[in-house]
Amino acid sequence: MRIAQIANQPVTNADQQKQAKLADAAEQFEAMMMQELLKPLKAGQDGWGGDAQNDDAGADTMSSLGTEAVAKAIAKGGGLGIARQVIRQVTQEGQQASAKKP
């Protein structure tokens, strides 16, 4: 349930668009954080299954894309709750700023 609905305020289309943009940005932020957390996990890999260290740029790119995809999927599924916390904090600050306006 949205904060505006809880406070019995009318929810406009502009409010819905802002909320959607905020949710998307928060999810992207969480995905970037998850990607950084997952990077050390791939550092210990020996390439695509070989015993020798693989210095192929293509393999590195594929690995990075895989890490990015996993991070986005985790964030989209709720992740660590970072996106929810960002949304909650930004919404509260926006409401406080609106309340202070004369």
Biotite code that builds the C-alpha atoms (Angstrom):
import biotite.structure as struc

atoms = struc.array([
    struc.Atom([0.000, 0.000, 0.000], chain_id="A", res_id=1, res_name="MET", atom_name="CA", element="C"),
    struc.Atom([1.352, 3.397, -0.918], chain_id="A", res_id=2, res_name="ARG", atom_name="CA", element="C"),
    struc.Atom([2.100, 6.039, 1.715], chain_id="A", res_id=3, res_name="ILE", atom_name="CA", element="C"),
    struc.Atom([-0.393, 8.511, 0.185], chain_id="A", res_id=4, res_name="ALA", atom_name="CA", element="C"),
    struc.Atom([-3.161, 5.923, 0.440], chain_id="A", res_id=5, res_name="GLN", atom_name="CA", element="C"),
    struc.Atom([-2.342, 5.304, 4.095], chain_id="A", res_id=6, res_name="ILE", atom_name="CA", element="C"),
    struc.Atom([-2.521, 9.033, 4.823], chain_id="A", res_id=7, res_name="ALA", atom_name="CA", element="C"),
    struc.Atom([-5.901, 9.249, 2.992], chain_id="A", res_id=8, res_name="ASN", atom_name="CA", element="C"),
    struc.Atom([-4.432, 11.569, 0.399], chain_id="A", res_id=9, res_name="GLN", atom_name="CA", element="C"),
    struc.Atom([-5.589, 11.312, -3.207], chain_id="A", res_id=10, res_name="PRO", atom_name="CA", element="C"),
    struc.Atom([-3.098, 9.516, -5.422], chain_id="A", res_id=11, res_name="VAL", atom_name="CA", element="C"),
    struc.Atom([-2.637, 11.314, -8.727], chain_id="A", res_id=12, res_name="THR", atom_name="CA", element="C"),
    struc.Atom([-1.155, 9.974, -11.937], chain_id="A", res_id=13, res_name="ASN", atom_name="CA", element="C"),
    struc.Atom([1.883, 12.213, -11.381], chain_id="A", res_id=14, res_name="ALA", atom_name="CA", element="C"),
    struc.Atom([2.335, 10.696, -7.918], chain_id="A", res_id=15, res_name="ASP", atom_name="CA", element="C"),
    struc.Atom([2.152, 7.208, -9.391], chain_id="A", res_id=16, res_name="GLN", atom_name="CA", element="C"),
    struc.Atom([4.757, 8.105, -12.024], chain_id="A", res_id=17, res_name="GLN", atom_name="CA", element="C"),
    struc.Atom([7.074, 9.570, -9.378], chain_id="A", res_id=18, res_name="LYS", atom_name="CA", element="C"),
    struc.Atom([6.631, 6.468, -7.227], chain_id="A", res_id=19, res_name="GLN", atom_name="CA", element="C"),
    struc.Atom([7.398, 4.208, -10.204], chain_id="A", res_id=20, res_name="ALA", atom_name="CA", element="C"),
    struc.Atom([10.550, 6.201, -11.044], chain_id="A", res_id=21, res_name="LYS", atom_name="CA", element="C"),
    struc.Atom([11.653, 6.101, -7.415], chain_id="A", res_id=22, res_name="LEU", atom_name="CA", element="C"),
    struc.Atom([11.067, 2.350, -7.207], chain_id="A", res_id=23, res_name="ALA", atom_name="CA", element="C"),
    struc.Atom([13.008, 1.776, -10.440], chain_id="A", res_id=24, res_name="ASP", atom_name="CA", element="C"),
    struc.Atom([15.935, 3.925, -9.284], chain_id="A", res_id=25, res_name="ALA", atom_name="CA", element="C"),
    struc.Atom([15.993, 2.237, -5.875], chain_id="A", res_id=26, res_name="ALA", atom_name="CA", element="C"),
    struc.Atom([15.965, -1.208, -7.506], chain_id="A", res_id=27, res_name="GLU", atom_name="CA", element="C"),
    struc.Atom([18.812, -0.217, -9.836], chain_id="A", res_id=28, res_name="GLN", atom_name="CA", element="C"),
    struc.Atom([20.774, 1.091, -6.849], chain_id="A", res_id=29, res_name="PHE", atom_name="CA", element="C"),
    struc.Atom([20.276, -2.174, -4.975], chain_id="A", res_id=30, res_name="GLU", atom_name="CA", element="C"),
    struc.Atom([21.305, -4.150, -8.072], chain_id="A", res_id=31, res_name="ALA", atom_name="CA", element="C"),
    struc.Atom([24.547, -2.147, -8.323], chain_id="A", res_id=32, res_name="MET", atom_name="CA", element="C"),
    struc.Atom([25.262, -2.789, -4.659], chain_id="A", res_id=33, res_name="MET", atom_name="CA", element="C"),
    struc.Atom([24.530, -6.499, -5.079], chain_id="A", res_id=34, res_name="MET", atom_name="CA", element="C"),
    struc.Atom([26.838, -6.604, -8.097], chain_id="A", res_id=35, res_name="GLN", atom_name="CA", element="C"),
    struc.Atom([29.660, -5.151, -6.003], chain_id="A", res_id=36, res_name="GLU", atom_name="CA", element="C"),
    struc.Atom([28.975, -7.710, -3.278], chain_id="A", res_id=37, res_name="LEU", atom_name="CA", element="C"),
    struc.Atom([29.061, -10.544, -5.826], chain_id="A", res_id=38, res_name="LEU", atom_name="CA", element="C"),
    struc.Atom([32.330, -9.474, -7.493], chain_id="A", res_id=39, res_name="LYS", atom_name="CA", element="C"),
    struc.Atom([34.590, -11.194, -4.933], chain_id="A", res_id=40, res_name="PRO", atom_name="CA", element="C"),
    struc.Atom([32.771, -14.470, -5.589], chain_id="A", res_id=41, res_name="LEU", atom_name="CA", element="C"),
    struc.Atom([33.799, -14.515, -9.227], chain_id="A", res_id=42, res_name="LYS", atom_name="CA", element="C"),
    struc.Atom([37.398, -13.496, -8.450], chain_id="A", res_id=43, res_name="ALA", atom_name="CA", element="C"),
    struc.Atom([38.244, -17.040, -7.377], chain_id="A", res_id=44, res_name="GLY", atom_name="CA", element="C"),
    struc.Atom([36.945, -18.657, -10.557], chain_id="A", res_id=45, res_name="GLN", atom_name="CA", element="C"),
    struc.Atom([39.335, -20.304, -13.031], chain_id="A", res_id=46, res_name="ASP", atom_name="CA", element="C"),
    struc.Atom([37.574, -19.145, -16.167], chain_id="A", res_id=47, res_name="GLY", atom_name="CA", element="C"),
    struc.Atom([34.950, -21.223, -17.975], chain_id="A", res_id=48, res_name="TRP", atom_name="CA", element="C"),
    struc.Atom([35.867, -24.515, -16.371], chain_id="A", res_id=49, res_name="GLY", atom_name="CA", element="C"),
    struc.Atom([39.514, -24.907, -17.358], chain_id="A", res_id=50, res_name="GLY", atom_name="CA", element="C"),
    struc.Atom([42.378, -25.369, -14.965], chain_id="A", res_id=51, res_name="ASP", atom_name="CA", element="C"),
    struc.Atom([44.462, -22.516, -16.343], chain_id="A", res_id=52, res_name="ALA", atom_name="CA", element="C"),
    struc.Atom([43.736, -18.871, -15.699], chain_id="A", res_id=53, res_name="GLN", atom_name="CA", element="C"),
    struc.Atom([41.734, -17.498, -18.626], chain_id="A", res_id=54, res_name="ASN", atom_name="CA", element="C"),
    struc.Atom([42.747, -13.960, -19.638], chain_id="A", res_id=55, res_name="ASP", atom_name="CA", element="C"),
    struc.Atom([40.248, -13.834, -22.510], chain_id="A", res_id=56, res_name="ASP", atom_name="CA", element="C"),
    struc.Atom([38.410, -10.485, -22.549], chain_id="A", res_id=57, res_name="ALA", atom_name="CA", element="C"),
    struc.Atom([35.296, -12.173, -23.903], chain_id="A", res_id=58, res_name="GLY", atom_name="CA", element="C"),
    struc.Atom([35.149, -14.570, -20.981], chain_id="A", res_id=59, res_name="ALA", atom_name="CA", element="C"),
    struc.Atom([35.614, -11.686, -18.560], chain_id="A", res_id=60, res_name="ASP", atom_name="CA", element="C"),
    struc.Atom([32.794, -9.767, -20.244], chain_id="A", res_id=61, res_name="THR", atom_name="CA", element="C"),
    struc.Atom([30.491, -12.790, -20.081], chain_id="A", res_id=62, res_name="MET", atom_name="CA", element="C"),
    struc.Atom([31.317, -13.283, -16.428], chain_id="A", res_id=63, res_name="SER", atom_name="CA", element="C"),
    struc.Atom([30.620, -9.615, -15.681], chain_id="A", res_id=64, res_name="SER", atom_name="CA", element="C"),
    struc.Atom([27.310, -9.760, -17.539], chain_id="A", res_id=65, res_name="LEU", atom_name="CA", element="C"),
    struc.Atom([26.392, -12.887, -15.626], chain_id="A", res_id=66, res_name="GLY", atom_name="CA", element="C"),
    struc.Atom([27.181, -11.223, -12.320], chain_id="A", res_id=67, res_name="THR", atom_name="CA", element="C"),
    struc.Atom([25.136, -8.190, -13.361], chain_id="A", res_id=68, res_name="GLU", atom_name="CA", element="C"),
    struc.Atom([22.169, -10.378, -14.349], chain_id="A", res_id=69, res_name="ALA", atom_name="CA", element="C"),
    struc.Atom([22.271, -12.271, -11.057], chain_id="A", res_id=70, res_name="VAL", atom_name="CA", element="C"),
    struc.Atom([22.477, -9.011, -9.096], chain_id="A", res_id=71, res_name="ALA", atom_name="CA", element="C"),
    struc.Atom([19.487, -7.535, -10.979], chain_id="A", res_id=72, res_name="LYS", atom_name="CA", element="C"),
    struc.Atom([17.456, -10.694, -10.442], chain_id="A", res_id=73, res_name="ALA", atom_name="CA", element="C"),
    struc.Atom([18.205, -10.674, -6.717], chain_id="A", res_id=74, res_name="ILE", atom_name="CA", element="C"),
    struc.Atom([17.273, -6.983, -6.430], chain_id="A", res_id=75, res_name="ALA", atom_name="CA", element="C"),
    struc.Atom([14.078, -7.473, -8.454], chain_id="A", res_id=76, res_name="LYS", atom_name="CA", element="C"),
    struc.Atom([13.054, -10.299, -6.144], chain_id="A", res_id=77, res_name="GLY", atom_name="CA", element="C"),
    struc.Atom([13.391, -8.106, -3.077], chain_id="A", res_id=78, res_name="GLY", atom_name="CA", element="C"),
    struc.Atom([17.118, -8.482, -2.517], chain_id="A", res_id=79, res_name="GLY", atom_name="CA", element="C"),
    struc.Atom([18.355, -7.388, 0.853], chain_id="A", res_id=80, res_name="LEU", atom_name="CA", element="C"),
    struc.Atom([15.603, -4.805, 1.294], chain_id="A", res_id=81, res_name="GLY", atom_name="CA", element="C"),
    struc.Atom([17.852, -1.902, 0.390], chain_id="A", res_id=82, res_name="ILE", atom_name="CA", element="C"),
    struc.Atom([15.469, -0.646, -2.314], chain_id="A", res_id=83, res_name="ALA", atom_name="CA", element="C"),
    struc.Atom([12.508, -0.694, 0.103], chain_id="A", res_id=84, res_name="ARG", atom_name="CA", element="C"),
    struc.Atom([14.508, 1.256, 2.665], chain_id="A", res_id=85, res_name="GLN", atom_name="CA", element="C"),
    struc.Atom([15.595, 3.835, 0.058], chain_id="A", res_id=86, res_name="VAL", atom_name="CA", element="C"),
    struc.Atom([11.982, 4.285, -1.069], chain_id="A", res_id=87, res_name="ILE", atom_name="CA", element="C"),
    struc.Atom([10.779, 4.635, 2.525], chain_id="A", res_id=88, res_name="ARG", atom_name="CA", element="C"),
    struc.Atom([13.468, 7.210, 3.380], chain_id="A", res_id=89, res_name="GLN", atom_name="CA", element="C"),
    struc.Atom([12.994, 9.323, 0.250], chain_id="A", res_id=90, res_name="VAL", atom_name="CA", element="C"),
    struc.Atom([9.207, 9.250, 0.668], chain_id="A", res_id=91, res_name="THR", atom_name="CA", element="C"),
    struc.Atom([9.439, 10.341, 4.313], chain_id="A", res_id=92, res_name="GLN", atom_name="CA", element="C"),
    struc.Atom([11.832, 13.173, 3.461], chain_id="A", res_id=93, res_name="GLU", atom_name="CA", element="C"),
    struc.Atom([9.526, 14.291, 0.646], chain_id="A", res_id=94, res_name="GLY", atom_name="CA", element="C"),
    struc.Atom([6.526, 14.311, 2.963], chain_id="A", res_id=95, res_name="GLN", atom_name="CA", element="C"),
    struc.Atom([8.435, 16.271, 5.599], chain_id="A", res_id=96, res_name="GLN", atom_name="CA", element="C"),
    struc.Atom([9.528, 18.825, 3.005], chain_id="A", res_id=97, res_name="ALA", atom_name="CA", element="C"),
    struc.Atom([5.932, 19.144, 1.768], chain_id="A", res_id=98, res_name="SER", atom_name="CA", element="C"),
    struc.Atom([4.659, 19.620, 5.317], chain_id="A", res_id=99, res_name="ALA", atom_name="CA", element="C"),
    struc.Atom([7.160, 22.438, 5.947], chain_id="A", res_id=100, res_name="LYS", atom_name="CA", element="C"),
    struc.Atom([6.038, 24.425, 2.894], chain_id="A", res_id=101, res_name="LYS", atom_name="CA", element="C"),
    struc.Atom([3.755, 27.328, 3.806], chain_id="A", res_id=102, res_name="PRO", atom_name="CA", element="C"),
])
